[in-house]
Every structure is written in structure tokens, then in C-alpha cells.
Amino acid sequence: MPSSIFEDDPSIPATERLFRRIPATWVDWDEQGNAAISSAAFKDEELSITIESVLTIAGRAPEDVIRNYPRYGLAAITAGHARSLNQAVARDPEPEEPAHGVVYGQKKRRGIGGKLRDGAEWVVRPTKSETG
Amino acid sequence: MPALGTAELTIQDRGILATSASAAYLDYFSGEDRVVLSTFQQPVLISRQRKYYSRGQMFQIEWQDYGQALPSWFDPLMQGFVDLRTLPPNWDSYGANTIDPKTVQDAMNLLNGLLGPTSPAPRVVPLSSGGLQLEWHRQGIDLEVVFDREEQPYFYVRNRLNGSESEHALPEDREPLRSIIGTLE
């Protein structure tokens, strides 16, 4: 059960990029070396993300989100894409990550996780050798 | 190379794996082959074992069968399950749970006899909740079979070519699932 219920924050524009760390276990490599993300990466009801504009104001680059996670890739979806799938996008700053946010809503059923994934793009693409 | 710890699967796990391994191809050890065997040519059960390594642990699987060739999905599937069993807490960096062994058992139970000798292997993917999903992405079809903690298993299928999608409860809709997997070969 989620610990909180989040309401959509209209101050987050539709074009805002929301970053999500992607561990190797959620990456599938095809024969051409393309890295596909599993829908499992986007199925948490309370999906943790990092809000790009908050990073930017703090002078941090997107790559900073995975600075301490050398085996991870970094993917982005937009707030507008999340909202198009009946998700709320909210700020949820944490002491260790002021740019932390949440994409809140049911994602496990009706293929919502996969449809969120379909709108994701790599910001930092993992390399196959790093996935171990 | 670091020293390997040894972590055998539980007796129950091994039983399920053995069942999964042998039953899957015993089902396809054709009736015709059985008929032509005389009483002096009955197949003999032999003991087999296979080892899988994941994150410094070794898992040994033992079973009995008639020495048939293993289906191509066997090793990737077993390796996938073993890899789930060795995921540490917080493996997704967002506080993920370790994978519930029961969901692994449930998945193996469902797959037992569901895959044919030429079925494509699914990817075995962990869920942050501690569950898992099996994924196939072939022939324009996305198929996901989901086993989550304290939830009824289900499968979701989407045809990327015509946009159709549907969701089905398991084990009730096991036969439609078998049929869809058959179209992926």
C-alpha cells in the first residue's frame, strides 16, 4: 500500500522531464545492441522520479541522478505523457534529493506501466558491458 | 574470480524445477515414440543436474528424466529465476523488496507444461514490490505474465500491429495463454 496519496501539481509543466534510474535487470538487449526498458520499471503506484527543472535550478546535470549508481541507465518521461495515462505528477522533496517527485496512480493493470515506458527515452544509455 | 558461495535451491524448489524440466518435455516425448518402444526398449530414468551461478552464489538443480535434449528455453528461464533469487534489497535504488520466493514458485508452477520444446524463452523480470513478470516481445505482440505479492496472477497481451489489448486472470485463462505463446514461435 502506498504511504501517501499525491495530487497533481499544475505548476509542473507538461514538457517537464521526469528522470528514472534504470538498473540492468530492467534492460533487455536485442541483437543490434539496442537497450529496451521493461514495463516493470514504471509499475510502482508511487513511482519515484527526479524533476529536471529542480535539478537545473540547483546547477545539477541529469547525469547527477545516477552519479552514485554506476551500473544504471537514466530514462526520462514527460509530465504530460504521465498525465495522459491518468497519473498525477507531484513534488516530493527529500533531504537527500530535493528534486525528488512522484508519478502517482495505478500502473499495474491495463498496460499502464508499458504505456509509460513507451514514452520513455534514454538520457544516459547503459552499455551492455555494464549490465553484468 | 571471486570465491563462490553455494546456495542450493530448497527441496521444494528443486522439486518444482525438476517437475518443470521433465514434465515439459515429457509432455512432448511423443506418444508415437512411446508406442513403438517394445517392453524391452522402455526408456530409463536417469538422474541429471545442472548448475547456475548468480552474484557469487551457485544453485544446483537436480531432477530425473529420460535424457531428452533440454528445450532451448530451459537455461535462460532457470538462469532468470536464479538471478531473481539473488537480488539484494533495494536492487532498484528506490527501496525495492527482495523477490518473494513464492512468486518464483508460482511462476514455475504455471509454466510447467505450458511451454513447448520450441517455445521462445520469456525474460524473467523483477518487480519492485517483490513480485516478478515474464515477458515476451515477438511478432508484434507484447505479452506479460505477472506474479505479484498477494495478488492473483494475470497476463496482459497487446498486439502492436492492430492496437488491441486485453487482460486475463490466471490460472483460469491458462489455455488462451498457451495459445498466445504458441503464436510467438
Boltz contact constraints between the chains, C-beta under 6 A:
constraints:
  - contact:
      token1: [A, 21]
      token2: [B, 93]
      max_distance: 6.0
  - contact:
      token1: [A, 23]
      token2: [B, 92]
      max_distance: 6.0
  - contact:
      token1: [A, 25]
      token2: [B, 126]
      max_distance: 6.0
  - contact:
      token1: [A, 28]
      token2: [B, 123]
      max_distance: 6.0
  - contact:
      token1: [A, 38]
      token2: [B, 125]
      max_distance: 6.0
  - contact:
      token1: [A, 40]
      token2: [B, 125]
      max_distance: 6.0
  - contact:
      token1: [A, 40]
      token2: [B, 127]
      max_distance: 6.0
  - contact:
      token1: [A, 40]
      token2: [B, 133]
      max_distance: 6.0
  - contact:
      token1: [A, 44]
      token2: [B, 128]
      max_distance: 6.0
  - contact:
      token1: [A, 48]
      token2: [B, 94]
      max_distance: 6.0
  - contact:
      token1: [A, 69]
      token2: [B, 93]
      max_distance: 6.0
  - contact:
      token1: [A, 111]
      token2: [B, 156]
      max_distance: 6.0
  - contact:
      token1: [A, 111]
      token2: [B, 158]
      max_distance: 6.0
  - contact:
      token1: [A, 111]
      token2: [B, 165]
      max_distance: 6.0
